[in-house]
Structure formats: structure tokens, C-alpha cells
Amino acid sequence: MTKRIVGYRKFTSKKGLSTCTVYLQEEFSNSEAENSIALKGIKAESVMLFGDDANIITDAAIGKELVGYFGYYKGSLSVQSPAVK
């Protein structure tokens, strides 16, 4: 599944850790398309990157793909070993 970077926000956490919220556009899955009465617009999610992982996101990453091992942790999208492709 393609997860295209459409924006980001960088900040320092209360604990002093470099943090980046990455906003992603992705395609609707086949299952979502097959089980929907209507399906319009874009699907968007955000993922948080911390420490050194936060530093991989720069202005040059906009429009590129975020790759890694995606999953959910405590209800939020997470990514391990992120890279910009």
C-alpha cells in the first residue's frame, strides 16, 4: 500500500526528544472499495516519528513515499525502520 508524504510538523517533545508528525495520503484498499456504497476523496493518516527517525523527514520528502513496517500500537499508526523512497 502506497503511503505518500503530504506534510509534516516537527517539534521537541516535553521530554526533549525530536519528534515529527508525518501526514500521509494512501489509496483505499480493495476491501474498502468493495464494501463501500460511496468512496470519494483521499484517505489520510498521520504517524509519529521520534529521535533519529524524525530527522529523515525534510522538505524534499514531500510527495515521496514513506516505507517501513507499518502497524498499529495502542490504536495509532506506527512505523518501524522508516525510510523515504
C-alpha positions as CSV (number, residue, x, y, z in Angstrom):
1,M,0.0,0.0,0.0
2,T,1.4,3.4,-1.0
3,K,1.8,6.0,1.7
4,R,2.7,9.3,0.2
5,I,4.0,12.1,2.4
6,V,1.9,15.2,2.0
7,G,3.0,17.2,5.0
8,Y,4.9,17.2,8.3
9,R,5.3,19.0,11.6
10,K,8.5,18.9,13.7
11,F,8.8,19.8,17.3
12,T,10.6,18.9,20.5
13,S,8.6,16.8,23.0
14,K,8.2,17.7,26.6
15,K,11.0,15.1,27.3
16,G,13.3,16.9,24.9
17,L,13.0,14.3,22.1
18,S,13.0,15.3,18.4
19,T,9.5,14.5,17.1
20,C,7.9,14.6,13.7
21,T,4.2,14.1,12.9
22,V,4.1,12.9,9.3
23,Y,0.9,13.3,7.3
24,L,0.3,10.5,4.7
25,Q,-2.0,10.0,1.8
26,E,-2.8,6.5,0.9
27,E,-5.0,4.6,-1.5
28,F,-8.2,3.0,-0.4
29,S,-7.8,-0.8,0.0
30,N,-9.7,-3.2,-2.3
31,S,-11.7,-4.4,0.7
32,E,-12.7,-0.8,1.5
33,A,-13.7,-0.2,-2.2
34,E,-15.7,-3.5,-2.4
35,N,-17.6,-2.9,0.8
36,S,-18.5,0.7,0.3
37,I,-21.6,2.3,-1.0
38,A,-19.7,5.5,-1.7
39,L,-15.9,6.1,-1.8
40,K,-14.7,9.6,-2.7
41,G,-11.7,11.9,-2.0
42,I,-8.4,10.8,-0.3
43,K,-7.6,8.7,2.6
44,A,-5.2,10.4,5.1
45,E,-3.4,9.3,8.2
46,S,-0.7,10.6,10.4
47,V,2.3,8.8,12.0
48,M,4.7,10.0,14.7
49,L,8.5,9.6,14.3
50,F,10.8,10.1,17.2
51,G,14.6,10.7,17.7
52,D,16.8,9.9,14.7
53,D,13.7,8.6,12.8
54,A,12.2,12.2,12.9
55,N,15.3,13.6,11.1
56,I,14.6,11.6,7.9
57,I,11.7,13.9,7.0
58,T,12.7,17.1,5.2
59,D,11.1,19.4,2.6
60,A,12.5,17.0,0.0
61,A,10.3,14.2,1.4
62,I,7.1,15.9,0.4
63,G,5.4,13.8,-2.4
64,K,7.6,10.8,-1.8
65,E,6.7,7.5,-0.2
66,L,7.3,6.6,3.4
67,V,8.2,2.9,3.7
68,G,8.8,0.7,6.6
69,Y,7.0,-1.9,8.7
70,F,3.6,-0.3,9.4
71,G,1.3,-1.5,12.2
72,Y,-0.9,-0.2,14.9
73,Y,0.2,0.4,18.5
74,K,-2.5,1.5,21.1
75,G,-4.8,2.5,18.3
76,S,-2.3,4.7,16.5
77,L,-0.4,4.0,13.2
78,S,3.2,3.3,13.9
79,V,6.2,2.5,11.6
80,Q,9.4,0.7,12.4
81,S,12.6,1.2,10.3
82,P,11.1,4.2,8.3
83,A,12.7,5.4,5.1
84,V,11.8,7.9,2.4
85,K,11.7,6.4,-1.0
